[in-house]
Amino acid sequence: MYLVIKEAILKQNCTCLYIIIITALICGCTAEHIYGAGQSWKREQCYTMPNQTESNECLNKANTSYDDYKYKAGKIKN
């Protein structure tokens, strides 16, 4: 029974992921646009944190520019 439920959840998650990818392709969204949208969402989450120190740390990470992100990601891969 557990495996059946697990498989159903996995299929549902895959379906959602496919919808997001197809929507992004249809809209012509670039990686930078998608990154920016994710960062905006992350900033909103940071504002809801009750601890001011954690909120500030979260905001520092969420305010990383796309160019800085690409640079750091490139350094890690190389």
Contacts in CASP RR format, 6 or more apart in sequence:
PFRMAT RR
TARGET T0000
AUTHOR 0000-0000-0000
METHOD contacts of the structure
MODEL  1
MYLVIKEAILKQNCTCLYIIIITALICGCTAEHIYGAGQSWKREQCYTMP
NQTESNECLNKANTSYDDYKYKAGKIKN
24 34 0 8 1.000
31 66 0 8 1.000
32 66 0 8 1.000
35 66 0 8 1.000
35 69 0 8 1.000
36 66 0 8 1.000
39 62 0 8 1.000
39 63 0 8 1.000
39 64 0 8 1.000
42 58 0 8 1.000
42 61 0 8 1.000
42 62 0 8 1.000
43 59 0 8 1.000
43 62 0 8 1.000
43 63 0 8 1.000
45 58 0 8 1.000
46 55 0 8 1.000
46 58 0 8 1.000
46 59 0 8 1.000
46 62 0 8 1.000
47 55 0 8 1.000
47 59 0 8 1.000
49 55 0 8 1.000
49 58 0 8 1.000
64 72 0 8 1.000
END
